[in-house]
Amino acid sequence: MLNTMESATEYVIAELEAKGTATRDDFDVQAIVTASHAIAESWDLRSMDRSTFWNIAASNLKL
């Protein structure tokens, strides 16, 4: 189950919450998943460049 929307969503949430400084509620998780999927052309977002991922996450921070 590594190549599904659900696994991509779980990955994004895990990355966002890994350091303990933010939660999924601080970000538009679905927008991050959608944008990352479009760039990676895969649901397996682990293959995505980390700086690209974090740029997408930063642009989807809820204010």
Backbone hydrogen bonds, N-H to C=O, Kabsch-Sander energy under -0.5 kcal/mol:
donor,donor_aa,acceptor,acceptor_aa,energy
8,A,4,T,-2.1
9,T,5,M,-2.5
10,E,6,E,-2.5
11,Y,7,S,-2.3
12,V,8,A,-2.4
13,I,9,T,-2.5
14,A,10,E,-2.4
15,E,11,Y,-2.5
16,L,12,V,-2.7
17,E,13,I,-2.1
18,A,14,A,-0.8
18,A,15,E,-0.6
20,G,17,E,-0.8
26,D,23,T,-2.0
27,F,24,R,-1.3
28,D,60,N,-2.5
29,V,27,F,-1.3
32,I,28,D,-1.9
33,V,29,V,-2.7
34,T,30,Q,-2.6
35,A,31,A,-2.5
36,S,32,I,-2.6
37,H,33,V,-2.5
38,A,34,T,-2.0
39,I,35,A,-1.9
40,A,36,S,-3.2
41,E,37,H,-1.9
42,S,37,H,-0.6
45,L,43,W,-1.6
47,S,44,D,-1.3
48,M,45,L,-1.5
53,F,49,D,-2.3
54,W,50,R,-2.6
55,N,51,S,-1.9
56,I,52,T,-2.2
57,A,53,F,-2.6
58,A,54,W,-2.6
59,S,55,N,-1.7
60,N,56,I,-0.6
60,N,57,A,-1.4
61,L,58,A,-1.1
62,K,26,D,-3.0
